[in-house]
């Protein structure tokens, strides 16, 4: 079980991961959490150790790699047709890196991706932006598979945004009062 360790005027939670190896309870950025009481530190350490044993634990420092570093490593690992590789390179260098290069993988939020998409749509065709977002989505999915992040900020959330396709050409919805009166 986890234990508390006195460090000057605060407590920190420590837990065992292997014989002779202990980790400190840390926040999502990998910074050690300072607890005011021994009990709080002990509870947090026990919870962290249980997470580790269940396999739910993830090293907080993993998501701190920048998008630019990961995208370069991701691109180098691909083994696809020459034309696909050329397209990915163009998407990454010309459209993704200018906005996301220096951000940590775990620091890219859904709102960042939505703002980027809106900015790109103001200049480029929607179909092109959709293709670039697909590449971004693919890169983040592979980062999830590697355990670097837990969710994909480029994933499309269903039921959001404007209607697409034939449904866009439909007229406005009628109220249920109007509908029942005409039946």
C-alpha positions in Angstrom: 0.0 0.0 0.0 1.0 3.6 -0.6 2.6 5.7 2.2 3.0 9.3 3.1 6.4 11.0 3.4 7.0 14.2 5.3 8.9 16.8 3.1 9.4 20.1 5.1 6.0 21.7 5.5 4.1 19.3 3.3 3.4 15.6 2.7 3.9 13.6 -0.5 2.3 10.3 -1.4 4.6 7.4 -2.5 3.7 4.0 -3.9 5.6 0.9 -4.9 5.8 -0.1 -8.6 8.5 -2.8 -8.3 10.8 -4.2 -5.6 12.9 -1.2 -4.5 11.2 1.2 -6.9 8.8 3.9 -5.7 7.0 6.7 -7.5 5.6 9.9 -6.2 1.9 10.8 -6.7 1.9 13.4 -9.5 -0.6 15.5 -11.4 -1.3 15.1 -15.2 1.7 17.2 -16.0 4.1 15.0 -14.0 4.6 17.4 -11.1 4.6 16.0 -7.6 1.4 16.9 -5.6 2.0 18.5 -2.2 -0.5 17.4 0.4 -1.4 19.3 3.6 -2.0 16.2 5.7 -0.5 12.8 6.1 -3.9 11.1 5.6 -4.5 12.8 2.2 -1.1 11.8 1.0 -1.6 8.2 2.1 -5.0 7.9 0.4 -3.7 9.4 -2.8 -0.7 7.1 -2.8 -2.9 4.0 -2.1 -5.2 5.0 -5.0 -2.3 5.5 -7.4 -0.8 2.1 -6.4 -4.2 0.4 -7.0 -4.4 2.1 -10.5 -0.9 0.9 -11.2 -1.7 -2.7 -10.3 -5.0 -2.7 -12.3 -3.0 -1.4 -15.4 -4.9 1.9 -15.5 -1.8 3.9 -14.6 -0.2 6.1 -17.3 3.1 7.9 -16.9 2.1 11.6 -17.0 5.4 12.6 -18.6 4.5 10.6 -21.8 2.1 13.2 -23.2 4.6 16.0 -22.8 6.4 15.2 -26.1 5.6 18.0 -28.6 3.3 17.4 -31.5 6.1 18.3 -33.9 8.5 15.7 -32.4 5.8 13.1 -32.5 4.6 13.9 -36.0 8.2 13.6 -37.3 8.7 10.3 -35.6 5.2 9.1 -36.7 5.9 10.0 -40.3 9.3 8.2 -40.3 7.6 5.0 -39.1 5.1 5.0 -41.9 5.6 2.5 -44.8 3.1 3.5 -47.4 2.9 4.3 -51.2 5.1 7.2 -52.3 2.1 9.4 -53.2 0.5 8.8 -49.8 3.8 9.6 -48.0 4.1 12.8 -50.1 0.5 13.8 -49.2 1.1 13.2 -45.5 4.3 15.2 -45.6 2.5 18.1 -47.2 -0.4 17.9 -44.8 1.9 17.9 -41.8 4.4 20.5 -42.9 2.1 23.0 -44.5 -1.1 22.8 -42.4 -0.6 21.0 -39.1 2.9 22.0 -37.8 2.3 25.8 -38.1 -0.4 25.5 -35.4 0.5 22.5 -33.3 4.3 22.0 -33.6 5.3 23.4 -30.2 2.3 22.1 -28.2 2.6 19.0 -26.0 0.5 16.1 -27.3 -1.5 16.1 -24.1 -1.9 19.9 -24.3 -3.8 19.9 -27.6 -7.5 20.3 -26.8 -10.6 19.8 -28.9 -11.2 23.5 -28.9 -7.7 24.0 -30.4 -8.5 21.6 -33.2 -11.9 23.3 -33.8 -10.3 26.8 -34.0 -7.6 25.5 -36.3 -10.2 24.0 -38.6 -12.3 27.2 -38.6 -9.2 29.2 -39.5 -8.2 26.8 -42.3 -11.8 26.8 -43.8 -11.7 30.6 -44.1 -8.8 30.2 -46.6 -9.1 26.7 -48.1 -11.8 24.4 -49.5 -13.8 22.5 -46.9 -12.8 19.1 -48.5 -9.1 19.9 -48.2 -9.5 20.9 -44.5 -11.4 17.6 -44.0 -8.5 15.7 -45.4 -6.0 17.5 -43.2 -8.1 16.9 -40.2 -8.2 13.2 -41.0 -4.4 13.1 -41.1 -4.4 14.9 -37.7 -6.9 12.4 -36.3 -4.8 9.5 -37.5 -1.7 10.9 -35.9 -3.5 11.3 -32.5 -5.0 7.8 -32.8 -1.6 6.3 -33.2 -0.4 8.4 -30.1 -3.3 6.8 -28.2 -2.2 3.3 -29.3 1.3 4.1 -28.0 -0.1 5.2 -24.6 1.1 8.7 -25.0 -2.4 10.3 -24.6 -5.8 9.0 -23.5 -8.2 10.7 -25.9 -8.2 12.1 -29.5 -8.7 15.9 -29.7 -9.3 15.6 -33.4 -12.2 13.1 -33.1 -15.5 14.3 -34.5 -18.2 14.6 -31.9 -21.5 13.4 -33.3 -24.5 15.6 -33.3 -22.5 18.9 -33.3 -22.3 21.5 -36.0 -24.3 22.2 -39.2 -26.4 19.6 -40.9 -24.7 18.1 -43.9 -25.8 16.4 -47.1 -29.4 16.2 -48.1 -30.7 17.1 -44.7 -29.2 20.6 -45.2 -31.7 21.2 -48.0 -34.7 20.4 -45.9 -36.8 23.3 -44.7 -36.9 24.3 -41.0 -38.5 22.0 -38.5 -42.2 22.4 -37.8 -43.4 22.6 -34.3 -45.5 19.7 -33.0 -48.5 22.0 -32.6 -48.4 22.8 -36.3 -47.9 19.2 -37.3 -50.9 17.9 -35.3 -53.2 20.6 -36.6 -52.4 19.7 -40.2 -52.9 15.9 -39.7 
